[in-house]
Amino acid sequence: MAVGSKDLQTSELDGMDDERLVAELRKAKDELFHLRFASATGQLESHGRLKEVKRDIARIYTVLRERELGIRTAPTSVK
């Protein structure tokens, strides 16, 4: 079973285009910053969320890199 956010599974990340993945990455990094800040000030109650967000970031980086190498393909947009 994969640890991380329930809404950022690999199958869902495959359906996103590169711009959306970069936006999700930016959002996850921002959340990680705020979680680390809360942890440093003693206000964080759930330390498990730090691990989940780190894994989400790694999962997004993996999908982006696999697309760059041609292992995965980006979804095609039908217009």
C-alpha positions as CSV (number, residue, x, y, z in Angstrom):
1,M,0.0,0.0,0.0
2,A,1.4,3.4,-1.0
3,V,1.8,5.9,1.7
4,G,0.9,9.5,0.9
5,S,-2.1,11.5,0.0
6,K,-5.1,9.5,-1.1
7,D,-5.8,12.1,-3.9
8,L,-2.3,11.9,-5.4
9,Q,-2.0,8.2,-6.4
10,T,0.2,7.4,-9.4
11,S,-2.8,6.5,-11.6
12,E,-4.2,10.0,-11.0
13,L,-0.9,11.7,-11.7
14,D,-0.7,9.9,-15.0
15,G,-3.9,11.6,-16.1
16,M,-2.5,15.1,-15.4
17,D,-0.6,17.2,-18.0
18,D,2.9,18.6,-17.2
19,E,1.6,22.0,-16.2
20,R,-0.8,20.6,-13.7
21,L,1.9,18.3,-12.3
22,V,4.2,21.4,-11.8
23,A,1.3,23.2,-10.1
24,E,0.7,20.2,-7.8
25,L,4.4,20.1,-7.0
26,R,4.5,23.8,-6.1
27,K,1.5,23.3,-3.9
28,A,3.0,20.3,-2.2
29,K,6.3,22.1,-1.6
30,D,4.4,25.0,-0.1
31,E,2.5,22.7,2.2
32,L,5.8,21.0,3.2
33,F,7.3,24.4,4.1
34,H,4.3,25.3,6.3
35,L,4.4,21.8,8.0
36,R,8.1,22.2,8.8
37,F,7.5,25.7,10.1
38,A,4.7,24.4,12.3
39,S,6.9,21.5,13.5
40,A,9.7,23.8,14.4
41,T,7.4,26.1,16.5
42,G,5.8,23.1,18.2
43,Q,2.4,23.7,16.7
44,L,2.3,20.5,14.5
45,E,0.1,17.8,15.9
46,S,0.3,15.2,13.1
47,H,3.9,14.5,12.1
48,G,2.8,11.7,9.8
49,R,1.6,14.4,7.3
50,L,5.3,15.5,6.8
51,K,6.1,12.0,5.5
52,E,3.0,11.9,3.3
53,V,3.8,15.2,1.6
54,K,7.5,14.2,1.0
55,R,6.3,11.1,-0.7
56,D,3.8,13.0,-2.8
57,I,6.7,15.3,-3.9
58,A,8.8,12.3,-4.8
59,R,6.0,10.7,-6.7
60,I,5.4,13.8,-8.8
61,Y,9.1,14.1,-9.5
62,T,9.2,10.5,-10.6
63,V,6.3,10.9,-13.0
64,L,7.9,14.0,-14.5
65,R,11.2,12.3,-14.9
66,E,9.7,9.2,-16.5
67,R,7.9,11.4,-19.0
68,E,11.2,13.1,-19.8
69,L,12.9,9.8,-20.4
70,G,10.0,8.4,-22.5
71,I,9.0,5.7,-20.0
72,R,5.6,7.3,-19.5
73,T,3.6,9.3,-21.9
74,A,1.7,12.5,-21.1
75,P,-2.0,12.4,-21.7
76,T,-3.1,13.6,-25.1
77,S,-5.5,16.4,-25.1
78,V,-8.5,16.1,-27.5
79,K,-9.7,19.4,-28.9
